[in-house]
Amino acid sequence: MKKQRKRTSSNSTRIDRHHKRKRNYKPLLIIVALLLLGAAAYGTKIFVDAKSAVDNSFKELKQTKNTITKDGKEISVEPIDGVISLLVMGLDDDSIRQLGSARTDALLYLTIDTTKHDINMVSIPRDTYTDIFSDDFYGKDKINAAYTYGQEEASIDAVENLLNVPINHYISFNFQSFLGIVDALGGIDVDVPISFTDTNTQGNGEVTLTEGRQHLNGEQALALARTRHSDNDIKRGERQQLVIKAIADKATSVGSLSKYSEIIKAVGSNMQTNLTFDEMLALAQSGVKDSYDFNSYLFDWQSFDLDGASMVELFPDSVEYISHRFRVSLGLDTEDDRDAADYQFQTNGLGYYQGN
């Protein structure tokens, strides 16, 4: 096994929690929920279509294998009152690409406190080297491979094990839903942070974007969220959040109401979730009542080579710190000096894969 150190730290774990301000930022779950609420207000037929789409997307989870602890004792993974724990999975397979073995192209973990109106969110790099336990595989691999070994259950278990947090709910979606939502909206406006050229989703052409604010169609938006050639997985996670925000802004604008039928069809036919229609509506209503404060986290990390493959190691102290912040939001940890308003986390940069 060849290990080659190639440290690429994010240099900062950016946290907005100490300077909260009201934002219009909404992750995918809230986008869907607000669409449903808008459908309910817009007309009976659209409301019925929306409910049908969500009902058809419902898929319950099997019990995951991971054990969560509180005060050193094992607890069962159950929903926590007032807080939704959610894993959003973007899949790199669809009926067009037909890869036959889907992996997660994006992993976003969130906690949504509907009482305090706080949202905490972290993007997990797809190449993160971690434990995966499933019926078909038991060992270490890139975290994006967990879906191949055991779909939603294995991916959820891997994230629970990595962060020592419970995941009560999930949403998984594929490329077609992403493309369909953006195109149904008539495109989105994004301040593109980098210039790049990448292959399109069908593999028969290219998408070229230049840095600066511009109007993107579905193919272009997806390329911006997915490209890996211009920077790294951490920046990629930031770009995914940027695109989701642009979708949310456009989807919740008054001018998008007439497009709800097409949007709901794009979402419903390409999504799976264990959230019910009523749960999504309740979440949407909480967002209309009072907007949410959004706290974003980034891991500190390094890359290393393993048997010729590039892997990402999240520094253990960075994982432990971010885990603590999420566990505090879930009521599983008590606050300590790391939660003080003036605390600034700095990684020690120590990992297990230091190279030769």
DOMARVEX-259123 format. One record per residue (C-alpha): residue in three letters; x, y, z; residue number from 1. Coordinates in pm, 1 decimal. Each point is the difference from the previous one (the first is absolute). Layout:
// DOMARVEX-259123
<node type="Ala" x="X" y="Y" z="Z" seq="NUM"/>
...
***
This chain:
// DOMARVEX-259123
<node type="Met" x="0.0" y="0.0" z="0.0" seq="1"/>
<node type="Lys" x="161.3" y="323.5" z="-112.8" seq="2"/>
<node type="Lys" x="-70.5" y="312.1" z="198.4" seq="3"/>
<node type="Gln" x="104.0" y="336.3" z="-130.5" seq="4"/>
<node type="Arg" x="-58.9" y="310.8" z="203.1" seq="5"/>
<node type="Lys" x="-154.7" y="283.2" z="-195.3" seq="6"/>
<node type="Arg" x="-151.2" y="232.9" z="252.7" seq="7"/>
<node type="Thr" x="-275.5" y="225.4" z="-131.0" seq="8"/>
<node type="Ser" x="-160.5" y="153.1" z="302.5" seq="9"/>
<node type="Ser" x="-299.5" y="227.5" z="-28.5" seq="10"/>
<node type="Asn" x="192.5" y="223.1" z="244.2" seq="11"/>
<node type="Ser" x="-315.7" y="112.2" z="173.8" seq="12"/>
<node type="Thr" x="-316.6" y="-147.3" z="138.2" seq="13"/>
<node type="Arg" x="-233.7" y="281.9" z="-84.1" seq="14"/>
<node type="Ile" x="-278.1" y="36.5" z="250.5" seq="15"/>
<node type="Asp" x="-265.0" y="270.7" z="-0.9" seq="16"/>
<node type="Arg" x="-169.8" y="-105.5" z="321.7" seq="17"/>
<node type="His" x="155.2" y="276.9" z="212.8" seq="18"/>
<node type="His" x="-129.8" y="275.8" z="-225.9" seq="19"/>
<node type="Lys" x="-344.0" y="-124.6" z="-96.2" seq="20"/>
<node type="Arg" x="-209.4" y="195.2" z="-239.4" seq="21"/>
<node type="Lys" x="-322.6" y="-77.3" z="-179.6" seq="22"/>
<node type="Arg" x="58.2" y="-151.1" z="-343.3" seq="23"/>
<node type="Asn" x="-207.9" y="-125.7" z="-287.0" seq="24"/>
<node type="Tyr" x="226.0" y="-304.0" z="-40.4" seq="25"/>
<node type="Lys" x="-191.9" y="-327.7" z="-15.0" seq="26"/>
<node type="Pro" x="141.9" y="-351.2" z="-46.0" seq="27"/>
<node type="Leu" x="-169.3" y="-249.6" z="-230.1" seq="28"/>
<node type="Leu" x="-251.7" y="-120.0" z="260.3" seq="29"/>
<node type="Ile" x="-131.4" y="350.5" z="58.9" seq="30"/>
<node type="Ile" x="-12.8" y="69.3" z="-374.8" seq="31"/>
<node type="Val" x="-222.0" y="-304.6" z="-46.6" seq="32"/>
<node type="Ala" x="-208.2" y="85.0" z="306.4" seq="33"/>
<node type="Leu" x="-60.0" y="358.8" z="-109.6" seq="34"/>
<node type="Leu" x="-94.6" y="-119.5" z="-346.7" seq="35"/>
<node type="Leu" x="-261.2" y="-223.5" z="157.0" seq="36"/>
<node type="Leu" x="-130.9" y="284.2" z="212.9" seq="37"/>
<node type="Gly" x="-16.4" y="222.9" z="-305.5" seq="38"/>
<node type="Ala" x="-183.0" y="-274.8" z="-186.8" seq="39"/>
<node type="Ala" x="-253.0" y="-21.0" z="282.5" seq="40"/>
<node type="Ala" x="-63.6" y="372.0" z="-27.8" seq="41"/>
<node type="Tyr" x="2.9" y="15.2" z="-379.3" seq="42"/>
<node type="Gly" x="-268.8" y="-250.8" z="-82.9" seq="43"/>
<node type="Thr" x="-167.7" y="-327.9" z="84.7" seq="44"/>
<node type="Lys" x="126.1" y="-194.4" z="-302.6" seq="45"/>
<node type="Ile" x="361.8" y="100.5" z="58.5" seq="46"/>
<node type="Phe" x="-37.8" y="-86.7" z="366.3" seq="47"/>
<node type="Val" x="-130.9" y="-346.4" z="-88.6" seq="48"/>
<node type="Asp" x="284.3" y="-48.5" z="-249.4" seq="49"/>
<node type="Ala" x="252.7" y="104.2" z="262.7" seq="50"/>
<node type="Lys" x="-137.8" y="-238.7" z="259.5" seq="51"/>
<node type="Ser" x="-1.7" y="-281.9" z="-251.8" seq="52"/>
<node type="Ala" x="361.9" y="71.0" z="-99.5" seq="53"/>
<node type="Val" x="119.1" y="-8.0" z="362.0" seq="54"/>
<node type="Asp" x="-205.7" y="-309.0" z="81.3" seq="55"/>
<node type="Asn" x="150.7" y="-180.3" z="-298.9" seq="56"/>
<node type="Ser" x="350.1" y="99.8" z="113.2" seq="57"/>
<node type="Phe" x="-42.8" y="-132.7" z="353.7" seq="58"/>
<node type="Lys" x="236.5" y="-280.8" z="101.3" seq="59"/>
<node type="Glu" x="45.9" y="-102.0" z="361.4" seq="60"/>
<node type="Leu" x="342.0" y="-86.5" z="137.0" seq="61"/>
<node type="Lys" x="115.4" y="-325.4" z="147.6" seq="62"/>
<node type="Gln" x="168.2" y="21.9" z="338.9" seq="63"/>
<node type="Thr" x="358.0" y="121.4" z="-42.4" seq="64"/>
<node type="Lys" x="287.2" y="-183.7" z="166.0" seq="65"/>
<node type="Asn" x="167.3" y="293.2" z="174.8" seq="66"/>
<node type="Thr" x="-28.6" y="78.4" z="370.8" seq="67"/>
<node type="Ile" x="-24.8" y="359.2" z="124.7" seq="68"/>
<node type="Thr" x="115.5" y="90.3" z="349.2" seq="69"/>
<node type="Lys" x="-111.1" y="259.0" z="254.5" seq="70"/>
<node type="Asp" x="192.0" y="50.7" z="325.6" seq="71"/>
<node type="Gly" x="195.4" y="-316.6" z="-83.1" seq="72"/>
<node type="Lys" x="-313.9" y="-213.0" z="-35.4" seq="73"/>
<node type="Glu" x="-153.5" y="-145.8" z="-313.1" seq="74"/>
<node type="Ile" x="-324.2" y="153.9" z="-120.6" seq="75"/>
<node type="Ser" x="-234.8" y="-108.0" z="-275.0" seq="76"/>
<node type="Val" x="-16.2" y="212.0" z="-315.1" seq="77"/>
<node type="Glu" x="-338.8" y="162.3" z="37.1" seq="78"/>
<node type="Pro" x="-132.9" y="338.4" z="-112.8" seq="79"/>
<node type="Ile" x="74.2" y="274.6" z="251.4" seq="80"/>
<node type="Asp" x="-280.4" y="239.6" z="87.6" seq="81"/>
<node type="Gly" x="37.2" y="334.7" z="-170.3" seq="82"/>
<node type="Val" x="307.3" y="-99.5" z="-204.5" seq="83"/>
<node type="Ile" x="8.8" y="-173.4" z="-337.6" seq="84"/>
<node type="Ser" x="320.6" y="-187.8" z="-85.2" seq="85"/>
<node type="Leu" x="30.7" y="-44.7" z="-375.1" seq="86"/>
<node type="Leu" x="239.8" y="-146.9" z="-257.0" seq="87"/>
<node type="Val" x="-31.7" y="130.5" z="-356.7" seq="88"/>
<node type="Met" x="148.9" y="-233.3" z="-262.4" seq="89"/>
<node type="Gly" x="59.1" y="101.5" z="-361.3" seq="90"/>
<node type="Leu" x="51.2" y="-310.3" z="-216.5" seq="91"/>
<node type="Asp" x="225.0" y="-31.1" z="-304.1" seq="92"/>
<node type="Asp" x="-227.0" y="-240.4" z="-186.5" seq="93"/>
<node type="Asp" x="-324.2" y="42.1" z="-193.8" seq="94"/>
<node type="Ser" x="-190.8" y="-152.6" z="-289.7" seq="95"/>
<node type="Ile" x="208.9" y="194.2" z="-252.3" seq="96"/>
<node type="Arg" x="345.9" y="-84.0" z="132.4" seq="97"/>
<node type="Gln" x="-95.1" y="-355.9" z="106.2" seq="98"/>
<node type="Leu" x="319.1" y="-57.7" z="193.2" seq="99"/>
<node type="Gly" x="-159.8" y="-294.1" z="176.5" seq="100"/>
<node type="Ser" x="179.7" y="67.1" z="327.8" seq="101"/>
<node type="Ala" x="-96.9" y="335.4" z="146.9" seq="102"/>
<node type="Arg" x="220.7" y="187.3" z="243.4" seq="103"/>
<node type="Thr" x="-71.1" y="315.9" z="192.7" seq="104"/>
<node type="Asp" x="133.4" y="298.9" z="-190.0" seq="105"/>
<node type="Ala" x="-99.1" y="230.9" z="286.6" seq="106"/>
<node type="Leu" x="-54.0" y="-63.2" z="371.7" seq="107"/>
<node type="Leu" x="-144.7" y="276.5" z="214.5" seq="108"/>
<node type="Tyr" x="-77.9" y="-51.7" z="368.2" seq="109"/>
<node type="Leu" x="-239.5" y="242.5" z="168.7" seq="110"/>
<node type="Thr" x="-176.4" y="58.3" z="327.0" seq="111"/>
<node type="Ile" x="-307.3" y="222.5" z="-14.3" seq="112"/>
<node type="Asp" x="-131.7" y="135.4" z="329.4" seq="113"/>
<node type="Thr" x="-360.7" y="98.6" z="-66.7" seq="114"/>
<node type="Thr" x="-30.3" y="157.9" z="345.0" seq="115"/>
<node type="Lys" x="313.1" y="217.2" z="1.7" seq="116"/>
<node type="His" x="-6.7" y="38.4" z="-380.6" seq="117"/>
<node type="Asp" x="362.4" y="-105.5" z="-37.6" seq="118"/>
<node type="Ile" x="145.4" y="-204.1" z="-283.9" seq="119"/>
<node type="Asn" x="344.4" y="-160.8" z="25.7" seq="120"/>
<node type="Met" x="154.6" y="-146.7" z="-311.8" seq="121"/>
<node type="Val" x="322.5" y="-168.4" z="-109.0" seq="122"/>
<node type="Ser" x="108.5" y="-142.9" z="-336.1" seq="123"/>
<node type="Ile" x="184.3" y="-332.4" z="18.9" seq="124"/>
<node type="Pro" x="263.6" y="-41.9" z="-275.2" seq="125"/>
<node type="Arg" x="-90.3" y="-292.8" z="-224.3" seq="126"/>
<node type="Asp" x="353.8" y="-145.9" z="19.3" seq="127"/>
<node type="Thr" x="4.9" y="-10.9" z="381.3" seq="128"/>
<node type="Tyr" x="172.6" y="-322.9" z="109.2" seq="129"/>
<node type="Thr" x="-211.1" y="-153.8" z="274.0" seq="130"/>
<node type="Asp" x="-164.9" y="-314.0" z="139.5" seq="131"/>
<node type="Ile" x="-285.8" y="-152.9" z="-196.4" seq="132"/>
<node type="Phe" x="-204.5" y="-283.7" z="146.5" seq="133"/>
<node type="Ser" x="-266.5" y="-172.0" z="-208.9" seq="134"/>
<node type="Asp" x="-118.3" y="-345.7" z="-97.0" seq="135"/>
<node type="Asp" x="217.9" y="15.6" z="-313.7" seq="136"/>
<node type="Phe" x="310.5" y="174.4" z="135.9" seq="137"/>
<node type="Tyr" x="176.5" y="36.4" z="333.7" seq="138"/>
<node type="Gly" x="309.7" y="216.9" z="12.3" seq="139"/>
<node type="Lys" x="137.5" y="336.1" z="-114.6" seq="140"/>
<node type="Asp" x="-67.4" y="177.9" z="-328.0" seq="141"/>
<node type="Lys" x="-99.7" y="337.3" z="-137.6" seq="142"/>
<node type="Ile" x="-322.7" y="110.2" z="164.7" seq="143"/>
<node type="Asn" x="-168.2" y="48.8" z="-337.7" seq="144"/>
<node type="Ala" x="27.9" y="-378.2" z="-57.0" seq="145"/>
<node type="Ala" x="-227.1" y="-74.2" z="296.6" seq="146"/>
<node type="Tyr" x="-308.3" y="48.0" z="-217.9" seq="147"/>
<node type="Thr" x="128.0" y="-265.2" z="-241.5" seq="148"/>
<node type="Tyr" x="33.2" y="-250.2" z="284.2" seq="149"/>
<node type="Gly" x="-330.9" y="68.4" z="172.8" seq="150"/>
<node type="Gln" x="-180.7" y="302.6" z="-143.2" seq="151"/>
<node type="Glu" x="-151.5" y="250.5" z="246.3" seq="152"/>
<node type="Glu" x="43.0" y="-222.0" z="306.1" seq="153"/>
<node type="Ala" x="374.1" y="-51.4" z="-53.7" seq="154"/>
<node type="Ser" x="59.7" y="368.7" z="-78.5" seq="155"/>
<node type="Ile" x="-189.9" y="108.7" z="309.3" seq="156"/>
<node type="Asp" x="185.1" y="-251.2" z="214.9" seq="157"/>
<node type="Ala" x="336.8" y="122.3" z="-133.0" seq="158"/>
<node type="Val" x="-79.2" y="363.5" z="82.0" seq="159"/>
<node type="Glu" x="-140.9" y="-91.1" z="341.7" seq="160"/>
<node type="Asn" x="316.5" y="-193.5" z="74.5" seq="161"/>
<node type="Leu" x="229.0" y="276.9" z="-128.4" seq="162"/>
<node type="Leu" x="-165.5" y="283.3" z="195.9" seq="163"/>
<node type="Asn" x="-155.0" y="-195.0" z="290.7" seq="164"/>
<node type="Val" x="-337.5" y="161.4" z="-69.9" seq="165"/>
<node type="Pro" x="-346.4" y="-139.9" z="-67.3" seq="166"/>
<node type="Ile" x="-167.1" y="38.0" z="-337.9" seq="167"/>
<node type="Asn" x="-377.2" y="-6.3" z="25.6" seq="168"/>
<node type="His" x="-89.0" y="95.4" z="-355.3" seq="169"/>
<node type="Tyr" x="149.2" y="-6.1" z="-347.7" seq="170"/>
<node type="Ile" x="-60.4" y="127.0" z="-350.4" seq="171"/>
<node type="Ser" x="173.8" y="-159.9" z="-298.7" seq="172"/>
<node type="Phe" x="-26.6" y="136.2" z="-352.3" seq="173"/>
<node type="Asn" x="170.8" y="-49.7" z="-332.7" seq="174"/>
<node type="Phe" x="123.5" y="219.4" z="-283.5" seq="175"/>
<node type="Gln" x="-331.9" y="6.4" z="-180.4" seq="176"/>
<node type="Ser" x="-175.7" y="167.4" z="292.0" seq="177"/>
<node type="Phe" x="271.3" y="264.9" z="19.8" seq="178"/>
<node type="Leu" x="-11.4" y="72.8" z="-371.5" seq="179"/>
<node type="Gly" x="-379.3" y="-11.6" z="-4.0" seq="180"/>
<node type="Ile" x="-44.6" y="245.7" z="288.3" seq="181"/>
<node type="Val" x="237.5" y="260.6" z="-146.0" seq="182"/>
<node type="Asp" x="-144.2" y="-27.5" z="-351.2" seq="183"/>
<node type="Ala" x="-358.4" y="8.2" z="129.8" seq="184"/>
<node type="Leu" x="87.7" y="322.7" z="180.2" seq="185"/>
<node type="Gly" x="130.0" y="148.1" z="-324.0" seq="186"/>
<node type="Gly" x="358.1" y="-2.5" z="130.2" seq="187"/>
<node type="Ile" x="170.1" y="156.6" z="300.4" seq="188"/>
<node type="Asp" x="229.8" y="297.5" z="57.3" seq="189"/>
<node type="Val" x="335.2" y="-86.4" z="158.2" seq="190"/>
<node type="Asp" x="323.1" y="187.0" z="70.2" seq="191"/>
<node type="Val" x="228.4" y="-266.5" z="-148.8" seq="192"/>
<node type="Pro" x="322.2" y="-9.2" z="209.2" seq="193"/>
<node type="Ile" x="227.0" y="-176.1" z="-253.2" seq="194"/>
<node type="Ser" x="52.4" y="-39.9" z="-373.7" seq="195"/>
<node type="Phe" x="4.8" y="-358.8" z="-127.9" seq="196"/>
<node type="Thr" x="-92.4" y="-245.3" z="-273.8" seq="197"/>
<node type="Asp" x="-141.2" y="-342.3" z="88.6" seq="198"/>
<node type="Thr" x="-184.0" y="-289.2" z="-162.7" seq="199"/>
<node type="Asn" x="-379.9" y="18.5" z="-6.7" seq="200"/>
<node type="Thr" x="-221.6" y="-254.8" z="174.2" seq="201"/>
<node type="Gln" x="-47.0" y="-215.6" z="-310.9" seq="202"/>
<node type="Gly" x="371.8" y="-11.2" z="-72.7" seq="203"/>
<node type="Asn" x="-45.9" y="119.4" z="-359.3" seq="204"/>
<node type="Gly" x="95.7" y="364.8" z="34.0" seq="205"/>
<node type="Glu" x="148.0" y="267.6" z="222.1" seq="206"/>
<node type="Val" x="-120.9" y="276.9" z="228.5" seq="207"/>
<node type="Thr" x="212.6" y="315.4" z="22.3" seq="208"/>
<node type="Leu" x="-57.5" y="270.1" z="261.5" seq="209"/>
<node type="Thr" x="193.6" y="316.8" z="74.3" seq="210"/>
<node type="Glu" x="36.7" y="169.6" z="336.3" seq="211"/>
<node type="Gly" x="-266.1" y="260.4" z="77.9" seq="212"/>
<node type="Arg" x="-373.3" y="35.8" z="47.6" seq="213"/>
<node type="Gln" x="-207.3" y="-163.3" z="-271.2" seq="214"/>
<node type="His" x="-321.1" y="-184.9" z="-78.9" seq="215"/>
<node type="Leu" x="37.9" y="-380.0" z="-0.9" seq="216"/>
<node type="Asn" x="-217.9" y="-275.9" z="-140.3" seq="217"/>
<node type="Gly" x="-24.1" y="-341.1" z="165.6" seq="218"/>
<node type="Glu" x="300.4" y="-149.9" z="-180.4" seq="219"/>
<node type="Gln" x="218.7" y="297.4" z="87.9" seq="220"/>
<node type="Ala" x="-114.5" y="11.6" z="363.5" seq="221"/>
<node type="Leu" x="72.4" y="-368.4" z="42.5" seq="222"/>
<node type="Ala" x="345.4" y="38.2" z="-155.2" seq="223"/>
<node type="Leu" x="80.2" y="279.9" z="245.4" seq="224"/>
<node type="Ala" x="-111.1" y="-215.7" z="293.6" seq="225"/>
<node type="Arg" x="185.1" y="-311.4" z="-116.0" seq="226"/>
<node type="Thr" x="327.8" y="102.0" z="-165.1" seq="227"/>
<node type="Arg" x="310.1" y="-121.9" z="182.9" seq="228"/>
<node type="His" x="276.1" y="110.1" z="-237.3" seq="229"/>
<node type="Ser" x="42.9" y="362.7" z="107.5" seq="230"/>
<node type="Asp" x="30.6" y="-22.3" z="378.3" seq="231"/>
<node type="Asn" x="-78.6" y="-264.3" z="263.2" seq="232"/>
<node type="Asp" x="-279.7" y="-183.8" z="181.6" seq="233"/>
<node type="Ile" x="-37.1" y="268.8" z="267.0" seq="234"/>
<node type="Lys" x="-44.3" y="274.5" z="-260.7" seq="235"/>
<node type="Arg" x="-231.6" y="-234.0" z="-185.6" seq="236"/>
<node type="Gly" x="-220.6" y="-20.0" z="309.4" seq="237"/>
<node type="Glu" x="-8.5" y="379.8" z="15.9" seq="238"/>
<node type="Arg" x="-105.8" y="18.0" z="-365.4" seq="239"/>
<node type="Gln" x="-276.6" y="-254.7" z="61.5" seq="240"/>
<node type="Gln" x="-133.8" y="219.3" z="278.9" seq="241"/>
<node type="Leu" x="24.5" y="304.6" z="-228.9" seq="242"/>
<node type="Val" x="-209.9" y="-170.3" z="-267.3" seq="243"/>
<node type="Ile" x="-257.0" y="-125.6" z="252.1" seq="244"/>
<node type="Lys" x="-38.3" y="353.8" z="132.4" seq="245"/>
<node type="Ala" x="-61.7" y="131.8" z="-353.6" seq="246"/>
<node type="Ile" x="-263.2" y="-269.8" z="-57.1" seq="247"/>
<node type="Ala" x="-167.0" y="90.0" z="329.8" seq="248"/>
<node type="Asp" x="-7.1" y="370.3" z="-85.2" seq="249"/>
<node type="Lys" x="-158.0" y="-67.0" z="-338.6" seq="250"/>
<node type="Ala" x="-238.8" y="-273.8" z="118.6" seq="251"/>
<node type="Thr" x="-146.2" y="214.0" z="276.4" seq="252"/>
<node type="Ser" x="-44.6" y="313.7" z="-211.8" seq="253"/>
<node type="Val" x="-350.9" y="105.7" z="-93.7" seq="254"/>
<node type="Gly" x="70.8" y="-39.7" z="-370.5" seq="255"/>
<node type="Ser" x="65.8" y="-373.0" z="42.4" seq="256"/>
<node type="Leu" x="-347.6" y="-88.3" z="126.3" seq="257"/>
<node type="Ser" x="-130.5" y="-82.1" z="-347.1" seq="258"/>
<node type="Lys" x="285.0" y="-248.2" z="-49.2" seq="259"/>
<node type="Tyr" x="-74.1" y="-210.8" z="310.0" seq="260"/>
<node type="Ser" x="-155.6" y="-288.1" z="-193.4" seq="261"/>
<node type="Glu" x="315.7" y="-55.4" z="-206.5" seq="262"/>
<node type="Ile" x="226.3" y="43.3" z="302.6" seq="263"/>
<node type="Ile" x="-197.9" y="-247.2" z="208.8" seq="264"/>
<node type="Lys" x="12.5" y="-255.3" z="-280.8" seq="265"/>
<node type="Ala" x="377.3" y="44.4" z="-27.9" seq="266"/>
<node type="Val" x="45.1" y="-45.5" z="373.7" seq="267"/>
<node type="Gly" x="-251.7" y="-276.1" z="62.0" seq="268"/>
<node type="Ser" x="108.7" y="-237.4" z="-274.8" seq="269"/>
<node type="Asn" x="367.8" y="16.6" z="93.4" seq="270"/>
<node type="Met" x="-0.5" y="14.1" z="379.5" seq="271"/>
<node type="Gln" x="-29.3" y="-237.1" z="293.4" seq="272"/>
<node type="Thr" x="-56.7" y="104.0" z="359.7" seq="273"/>
<node type="Asn" x="-141.4" y="-124.6" z="329.7" seq="274"/>
<node type="Leu" x="-162.4" y="337.1" z="65.4" seq="275"/>
<node type="Thr" x="-374.5" y="5.1" z="-38.2" seq="276"/>
<node type="Phe" x="-197.1" y="264.2" z="-182.1" seq="277"/>
<node type="Asp" x="-137.5" y="135.9" z="328.9" seq="278"/>
<node type="Glu" x="349.9" y="21.4" z="150.2" seq="279"/>
<node type="Met" x="123.1" y="201.6" z="-297.1" seq="280"/>
<node type="Leu" x="-297.0" y="233.3" z="22.4" seq="281"/>
<node type="Ala" x="59.4" y="51.1" z="371.8" seq="282"/>
<node type="Leu" x="362.7" y="86.8" z="-67.9" seq="283"/>
<node type="Ala" x="-100.8" y="243.3" z="-273.1" seq="284"/>
<node type="Gln" x="-248.3" y="169.8" z="229.6" seq="285"/>
<node type="Ser" x="269.0" y="41.8" z="265.4" seq="286"/>
<node type="Gly" x="220.9" y="171.4" z="-259.0" seq="287"/>
<node type="Val" x="-277.8" y="235.7" z="-105.2" seq="288"/>
<node type="Lys" x="-72.8" y="90.3" z="362.5" seq="289"/>
<node type="Asp" x="360.9" y="97.0" z="72.7" seq="290"/>
<node type="Ser" x="310.1" y="-26.0" z="-220.8" seq="291"/>
<node type="Tyr" x="291.0" y="-220.8" z="102.2" seq="292"/>
<node type="Asp" x="352.6" y="89.0" z="109.7" seq="293"/>
<node type="Phe" x="252.1" y="-204.1" z="-197.6" seq="294"/>
<node type="Asn" x="329.7" y="-132.1" z="140.5" seq="295"/>
<node type="Ser" x="243.0" y="-153.0" z="-250.1" seq="296"/>
<node type="Tyr" x="297.7" y="-220.7" z="91.0" seq="297"/>
<node type="Leu" x="305.2" y="-116.1" z="-195.6" seq="298"/>
<node type="Phe" x="233.9" y="-285.2" z="88.2" seq="299"/>
<node type="Asp" x="376.7" y="38.3" z="10.2" seq="300"/>
<node type="Trp" x="157.7" y="-279.3" z="-200.2" seq="301"/>
<node type="Gln" x="286.6" y="-141.0" z="-202.7" seq="302"/>
<node type="Ser" x="18.7" y="-219.2" z="-308.5" seq="303"/>
<node type="Phe" x="209.1" y="-315.4" z="-25.4" seq="304"/>
<node type="Asp" x="57.4" y="-278.4" z="-251.7" seq="305"/>
<node type="Leu" x="-107.0" y="-355.1" z="77.6" seq="306"/>
<node type="Asp" x="88.2" y="-270.5" z="-253.3" seq="307"/>
<node type="Gly" x="-2.2" y="258.8" z="-277.0" seq="308"/>
<node type="Ala" x="-333.3" y="155.4" z="100.8" seq="309"/>
<node type="Ser" x="-37.9" y="350.3" z="145.2" seq="310"/>
<node type="Met" x="-170.3" y="7.7" z="339.8" seq="311"/>
<node type="Val" x="-103.6" y="272.9" z="240.8" seq="312"/>
<node type="Glu" x="72.1" y="-21.6" z="371.1" seq="313"/>
<node type="Leu" x="-199.2" y="230.1" z="225.0" seq="314"/>
<node type="Phe" x="227.1" y="101.4" z="287.3" seq="315"/>
<node type="Pro" x="-128.7" y="-177.7" z="313.1" seq="316"/>
<node type="Asp" x="-5.9" y="316.9" z="213.4" seq="317"/>
<node type="Ser" x="-203.9" y="177.6" z="-270.0" seq="318"/>
<node type="Val" x="-248.2" y="-289.2" z="-12.2" seq="319"/>
<node type="Glu" x="-25.5" y="-5.8" z="379.9" seq="320"/>
<node type="Tyr" x="-59.9" y="375.1" z="18.2" seq="321"/>
<node type="Ile" x="-269.0" y="8.0" z="-270.3" seq="322"/>
<node type="Ser" x="-159.7" y="-312.3" z="149.2" seq="323"/>
<node type="His" x="-18.8" y="181.6" z="333.0" seq="324"/>
<node type="Arg" x="-170.4" y="301.2" z="-156.2" seq="325"/>
<node type="Phe" x="-264.8" y="-218.5" z="-163.2" seq="326"/>
<node type="Arg" x="-46.9" y="-208.0" z="315.5" seq="327"/>
<node type="Val" x="-56.3" y="318.6" z="199.9" seq="328"/>
<node type="Ser" x="-268.2" y="102.6" z="-249.3" seq="329"/>
<node type="Leu" x="-161.8" y="-342.6" z="47.3" seq="330"/>
<node type="Gly" x="14.1" y="13.7" z="379.0" seq="331"/>
<node type="Leu" x="249.2" y="-288.4" z="18.9" seq="332"/>
<node type="Asp" x="296.7" y="203.0" z="132.5" seq="333"/>
<node type="Thr" x="13.2" y="281.4" z="251.4" seq="334"/>
<node type="Glu" x="166.1" y="326.8" z="-97.1" seq="335"/>
<node type="Asp" x="361.3" y="61.2" z="104.5" seq="336"/>
<node type="Asp" x="275.2" y="253.3" z="-72.0" seq="337"/>
<node type="Arg" x="-9.4" y="-95.4" z="-370.8" seq="338"/>
<node type="Asp" x="-347.0" y="153.2" z="-19.0" seq="339"/>
<node type="Ala" x="104.5" y="339.5" z="131.1" seq="340"/>
<node type="Ala" x="-72.9" y="296.4" z="-227.6" seq="341"/>
<node type="Asp" x="368.7" y="84.3" z="-42.1" seq="342"/>
<node type="Tyr" x="125.9" y="-357.5" z="-52.9" seq="343"/>
<node type="Gln" x="184.9" y="-64.1" z="-326.1" seq="344"/>
<node type="Phe" x="82.3" y="-358.4" z="-88.8" seq="345"/>
<node type="Gln" x="344.0" y="-74.0" z="-144.7" seq="346"/>
<node type="Thr" x="94.1" y="-349.3" z="-111.9" seq="347"/>
<node type="Asn" x="325.1" y="-155.2" z="120.3" seq="348"/>
<node type="Gly" x="41.1" y="-149.7" z="-348.2" seq="349"/>
<node type="Leu" x="68.6" y="-347.2" z="133.4" seq="350"/>
<node type="Gly" x="-136.5" y="-297.4" z="-190.1" seq="351"/>
<node type="Tyr" x="60.5" y="-371.9" z="-34.3" seq="352"/>
<node type="Tyr" x="118.8" y="5.9" z="-361.1" seq="353"/>
<node type="Gln" x="318.7" y="203.7" z="5.9" seq="354"/>
<node type="Gly" x="184.0" y="-172.5" z="-284.1" seq="355"/>
<node type="Asn" x="353.5" y="-137.7" z="-15.1" seq="356"/>
***
